[in-house]
Structure formats: structure tokens, C-alpha cells
């Protein structure tokens, strides 16, 4: 009888000990699994593609630089970036870090030239810029690709060589869009400084002086602007009426 009781006791003790070991094993496994899922420093989390959603989303250049607060319309920026990316993919730009955007949806008394370093996330220049005398007064309303029209031409350009001319240090522009601005080089459409592009005039009369079709900039800024964008960067002159006609964007 005693032998039977002793055997039963040993069996029950072994069973209890086995259950306790099994519970502890599950607890350790669950704890390890929890650490794997929740510990952001664990290498298994970093190497798991499914965990990428935990990383903060990178802001766009437009948002990061608060270009909306500077007055650049999001439409102008997005169209500029779309055309810029296409030019980069086609290998047409010698310098793909800088883009110049002229937003002709804004009046001339506002700073509507934006020169942006896309790689460094910097606004290099944000200043006034003139349109052609026959394009409008405060607003740019009428455009032409014709010589002697004294009108501006919208669209995408590539900057070419510099020279010293009638307007001093100047930068030639090569228009890329057939029927819209492809006569720019022939017309002598260049970036140059002009005394009539200044904030005093903008404040006094509500608009700045106008050019013969060139995107003229303030005289003190002309040389640093030109040196920043010369030799193969992208210049985009935006106006809402142009977009649907653009061969490059469509």
C-alpha cells in the first residue's frame, strides 16, 4: 500500500513540475517575441521591411522650405518638378541640383522668382523679376514666341553661356518648347539686371518696370543669381494658361 501511495505521489509531483516548466517556457518565449516587436533598437526590426511604416515620412521640398508661405503656388512647383524630372531623365541638364521657378501667376510687385537648391534643401534667392512690356502691367497676361513682340514666353528653359552686353552681365536662355519659347535664344531672351526692378517702384506704383521680354532681376542681385544658375540649369516660367499647351508637360 505504501509503495502505491509513494508511486502516486511521485507521478503527481512530476506532472506538477512539468506543467510549471512549460508555463515558464511560454512566458519567456512571449517576452522575447514582445521585445522583438516593440524594441526599436533591435536589429530584427530595422531589417524588416514591414517595419518601415514606423519611420517618419520625408517632407517634400515644397513643404520643408515652406514655399507656400513665400508665395510660390503649389501648382507652379509641381509642374516645375514634373518637367525638371523629365529633363533630368533625358540627360538635358548639366546641373540637376538647382531649379529656377518664375511664377507669373503673381503680380510683378511680389517676389515671384524662386531659385532652389533641391539637393541642399535651400532657397538660394527669392526676389522680384520683370515680364515683357507687352505682356501686361501688374500681371503677366499675354505671351509670345515672336521676335520684337516685347512679350514674355512661358515654359522650360536651359541656361547657357554668360556675356557682357548692353544690360551688363547677362545669361542666355535656350527655350525647350516648340511654338512656345523655342525662339528665345534667337530673340535674345536673357536674364540680366535692371534698375527698374526694385522694391521702391513696386511699393510706389504697385508694379515694377517691364523689359523687352527678358526675365530681368534687381541689379544688385544679377551677378550672384547668374553665377548660381549658369551653364545648364533649368528655368521654368509658370502661368496657368500655358500648362495645357506645353509639349513638355503633356
Phi and psi in degrees as a GROMACS rama.xvg file:
@    title "Ramachandran Plot"
@    xaxis  label "Phi"
@    yaxis  label "Psi"
@TYPE xy
-62.3353  -37.3036  UNK-2
-63.8244  -37.8152  UNK-3
-66.9783  -43.2336  UNK-4
-63.471  -40.7046  UNK-5
-63.2368  -41.0414  UNK-6
-65.054  -40.25  UNK-7
-64.6816  -40.1915  UNK-8
-62.3168  -44.2572  UNK-9
-64.6738  -38.4075  UNK-10
-64.2661  -45.3071  UNK-11
-65.1307  -40.4118  UNK-12
-62.3222  -43.0031  UNK-13
-63.5895  -40.0521  UNK-14
-64.0614  -43.5206  UNK-15
-63.7873  -44.2771  UNK-16
-63.1019  -40.1677  UNK-17
-62.9614  -42.2439  UNK-18
-63.8064  -41.599  UNK-19
-63.3983  -42.2579  UNK-20
-63.3208  -39.852  UNK-21
-64.4229  -39.2768  UNK-22
-65.6651  -43.5985  UNK-23
-63.6505  -39.4633  UNK-24
-61.747  -45.4825  UNK-25
-62.0789  -40.9653  UNK-26
-62.1114  -44.6418  UNK-27
-63.862  -41.7569  UNK-28
-62.2585  -43.0886  UNK-29
-65.234  -40.7315  UNK-30
-63.2624  -42.8535  UNK-31
-63.7725  -41.8751  UNK-32
-62.6797  -41.6677  UNK-33
-62.3475  -42.5952  UNK-34
-62.1396  -38.538  UNK-35
-64.0599  -36.9791  UNK-36
-81.5174  -31.6535  UNK-37
-106.148  -20.7676  UNK-38
-79.9596  107.764  UNK-39
-67.5864  -15.9816  UNK-40
-88.0913  -7.28279  UNK-41
-69.7315  134.434  UNK-42
-63.9892  -28.2193  UNK-43
-67.162  -29.6714  UNK-44
-73.5279  -41.7299  UNK-45
-65.5371  -32.4118  UNK-46
-89.4371  -4.27868  UNK-47
-89.1248  115.861  UNK-48
-58.3992  -29.228  UNK-49
-67.7663  -16.171  UNK-50
-88.4368  0.392313  UNK-51
-64.3143  -22.8887  UNK-52
-65.7356  -16.1063  UNK-53
-76.0474  -18.9435  UNK-54
-79.3374  143.256  UNK-55
-66.0082  140.909  UNK-56
-72.7487  133.079  UNK-57
-69.2153  134.837  UNK-58
-76.0348  153.503  UNK-59
-73.1343  164.606  UNK-60
-58.9998  -41.3705  UNK-61
-58.203  -45.5932  UNK-62
-74.0285  -42.8764  UNK-63
-62.0343  -37.7347  UNK-64
-92.2723  2.86973  UNK-65
52.1295  46.2272  UNK-66
-66.9872  -23.1385  UNK-67
-64.2219  -36.8036  UNK-68
-71.2028  -24.4295  UNK-69
-82.9795  -11.2122  UNK-70
104.438  0.53491  UNK-71
-80.5802  123.509  UNK-72
-68.0676  146.799  UNK-73
-65.7533  -34.1668  UNK-74
-59.5167  -46.7791  UNK-75
-59.3158  -43.8671  UNK-76
-66.6384  -44.1535  UNK-77
-66.8061  -39.7286  UNK-78
-66.62  -39.4547  UNK-79
-60.4958  -45.5478  UNK-80
-67.2791  -36.413  UNK-81
-62.9678  -48.8296  UNK-82
-67.4686  -39.2834  UNK-83
-59.0757  -47.6208  UNK-84
-61.0233  -37.7246  UNK-85
-65.3049  -43.23  UNK-86
-64.1187  -38.2675  UNK-87
-63.3092  -46.6406  UNK-88
-62.8633  -30.2452  UNK-89
-86.234  -2.18308  UNK-90
71.2104  27.6287  UNK-91
-90.3792  -12.7228  UNK-92
-102.287  133.415  UNK-93
-81.6672  -23.5562  UNK-94
-132.787  109.982  UNK-95
-104.722  19.8888  UNK-96
-98.7872  -22.0283  UNK-97
-118.965  136.93  UNK-98
-131.678  140.356  UNK-99
-111.021  127.61  UNK-100
-120.92  124.029  UNK-101
-109.881  116.603  UNK-102
-98.5794  91.6596  UNK-103
-80.3367  10.9271  UNK-104
-81.1366  -10.2512  UNK-105
-100.548  152.313  UNK-106
-69.8125  160.68  UNK-107
-73.1599  -12.3107  UNK-108
-85.1582  3.65492  UNK-109
-111.327  154.341  UNK-110
-75.4848  102.359  UNK-111
-117.697  9.83554  UNK-112
-103.469  123.805  UNK-113
-124.371  117.754  UNK-114
-111.292  117.736  UNK-115
-122.673  132.781  UNK-116
-91.2691  106.12  UNK-117
-72.2027  -26.0736  UNK-118
-80.7865  -37.8429  UNK-119
-94.5144  -3.41603  UNK-120
54.8393  57.3275  UNK-121
-135.231  143.073  UNK-122
-91.1391  110.877  UNK-123
-77.3828  -41.2555  UNK-124
-146.102  143.677  UNK-125
-142.354  105.982  UNK-126
-150.572  179.848  UNK-127
-71.0626  153.643  UNK-128
-152.591  139.888  UNK-129
-89.1442  156.703  UNK-130
-115.162  174.978  UNK-131
-66.952  150.726  UNK-132
-64.1268  -28.5137  UNK-133
-95.4312  6.53688  UNK-134
-86.5166  -23.5886  UNK-135
152.483  178.672  UNK-136
-100.555  -86.3803  UNK-137
-69.7573  -41.1726  UNK-138
-112.292  148.751  UNK-139
-83.6634  115.27  UNK-140
-122.529  -27.4707  UNK-141
-129.74  133.908  UNK-142
-127.304  156.854  UNK-143
-154.575  152.371  UNK-144
-104.548  2.44373  UNK-145
-86.6095  141.136  UNK-146
-59.5775  147.079  UNK-147
61.8035  17.2189  UNK-148
-81.3813  -20.2163  UNK-149
56.6431  32.8622  UNK-150
-118.674  154.24  UNK-151
-79.055  160.638  UNK-152
-125.658  126.04  UNK-153
-78.0856  -178.947  UNK-154
106.249  -167.374  UNK-155
-96.9165  139.216  UNK-156
-132.696  159.462  UNK-157
-117.484  135.296  UNK-158
-75.3963  141.878  UNK-159
-116.152  -136.386  UNK-160
-84.4082  161.609  UNK-161
-98.6244  162.866  UNK-162
-161.774  164.216  UNK-163
-101.109  119.118  UNK-164
-134.059  -158.776  UNK-165
-57.4056  -34.3362  UNK-166
-99.6371  21.4568  UNK-167
79.8574  -150.344  UNK-168
-63.6667  122.396  UNK-169
-136.99  160.201  UNK-170
-127.893  121.586  UNK-171
-75.2453  146.248  UNK-172
-120.412  138.305  UNK-173
-112.337  109.749  UNK-174
-73.1203  138.922  UNK-175
-106.173  -4.67215  UNK-176
-113.823  114.072  UNK-177
-59.8266  130.219  UNK-178
81.2716  -8.15267  UNK-179
-114.108  -48.4106  UNK-180
-146.74  12.442  UNK-181
-72.5619  -4.87734  UNK-182
-98.5047  8.93741  UNK-183
-59.8964  -44.0307  UNK-184
-63.5309  -42.5145  UNK-185
-65.1497  -37.1618  UNK-186
-74.5249  -16.3369  UNK-187
79.3085  32.7555  UNK-188
-77.1511  115.717  UNK-189
-136.93  162.662  UNK-190
-92.8505  126.059  UNK-191
-149.062  164.483  UNK-192
-84.9077  150.94  UNK-193
-148.176  137.03  UNK-194
-67.4133  -19.8837  UNK-195
-83.4817  0.319246  UNK-196
-102.734  91.1811  UNK-197
-154.753  157.876  UNK-198
-70.6382  -25.3718  UNK-199
-61.4339  -48.4016  UNK-200
-64.2123  -41.0839  UNK-201
-59.5284  -40.502  UNK-202
-75.3225  -39.8788  UNK-203
-70.9633  -42.8554  UNK-204
-118.549  -2.64014  UNK-205
87.2313  0.34285  UNK-206
-159.811  158.56  UNK-207
-95.9271  174.786  UNK-208
-65.6373  166.099  UNK-209
-120.468  157.673  UNK-210
-103.443  -170.378  UNK-211
-92.8066  18.8758  UNK-212
124.461  -9.80927  UNK-213
-83.5854  147.766  UNK-214
-79.7443  80.5098  UNK-215
-76.8948  145.386  UNK-216
-122.063  168.924  UNK-217
-57.7851  137.248  UNK-218
-55.6319  -44.8953  UNK-219
-65.008  -21.8727  UNK-220
-98.102  -7.22267  UNK-221
-60.9483  -46.8315  UNK-222
-65.8396  -50.5186  UNK-223
-62.3323  -34.9964  UNK-224
-64.14  -50.2578  UNK-225
-60.7442  -42.3547  UNK-226
-67.5625  -22.8562  UNK-227
-80.5694  -24.7305  UNK-228
-122.306  2.26914  UNK-229
-69.3212  164.207  UNK-230
62.2533  61.6177  UNK-231
94.6549  28.2087  UNK-232
-100.367  169.595  UNK-233
-94.8852  133.022  UNK-234
-120.029  130.679  UNK-235
-124.353  121.178  UNK-236
-102.631  114.935  UNK-237
-102.031  138.39  UNK-238
-151.384  137.287  UNK-239
-55.6654  -35.5213  UNK-240
-69.2892  -18.1706  UNK-241
-83.1918  -29.3513  UNK-242
-54.4212  -47.3886  UNK-243
-68.8213  -18.2849  UNK-244
-93.2558  -6.35696  UNK-245
-74.1009  118.218  UNK-246
-63.4451  -33.4926  UNK-247
-73.4454  -39.3716  UNK-248
-82.321  -18.3289  UNK-249
